[in-house]
């Protein structure tokens, strides 16, 4: 039997704080979503000035990164590269900004960011993840 790490509340707090610090440093109004490895929402923080719909998008990005076991940018690039049939997949939010949290080669959750440019969303997500992984 294998064992794997899981996110606990202290981890979630560290991720949120590190991601918010990155966003605040750059004056980026975003929403931060964190899920477990099954894509279930563990935390959501919509920073001041973030558009209300960014909460929904960030949640979908985190969920898709957790379930897909890869950055959501991969899915966006597949679609943009011509695999348009993937648009019909039942997963909204196949956009850059969802990043899995990987510990010891296992996905234990994901962070989704929405509100700024795609590379900036990813930058914030990775800053959050760096607090625990």
C-alpha positions, 0 to 999 in steps of 0.5 A: 500500500502506498501513502501520500501527503495530504493538505492540512489547514496549516498548509492551506493557510501558508499557500493562501498567504504566499499567493496573496503576498505575491498578488499584493506585491504586484498590485494584482486583484485576483481570486485564489482557490485551493482544492484537494487532490479530488478537486474539492474546494478547500479555500477561496479568497477573492482579493479586493478589486477582483472581479466577482466572476474570477471566483468561479474561474479560479475554482474551475482552474484549481479543480482541473489542475487537480483532476488533470494532474497537470497545469491547466495551461497544457489544456489551453495549449492543446485547444489553441493548437488545434485540438478543438474537440477538447472544448466539448470536455465537461470541464469549464476553466481549461485556461492557464492559471491552475497548477497542481501541488505535487509532493513526492511525485504525487498530486495532493491538491491544486491552486487556481488563480484568476484575475490577471494575465495568464502568466501572472496567474501562474506566477501567483499560483506557483508562489503559493505552492512554494510555501509548502512544496 
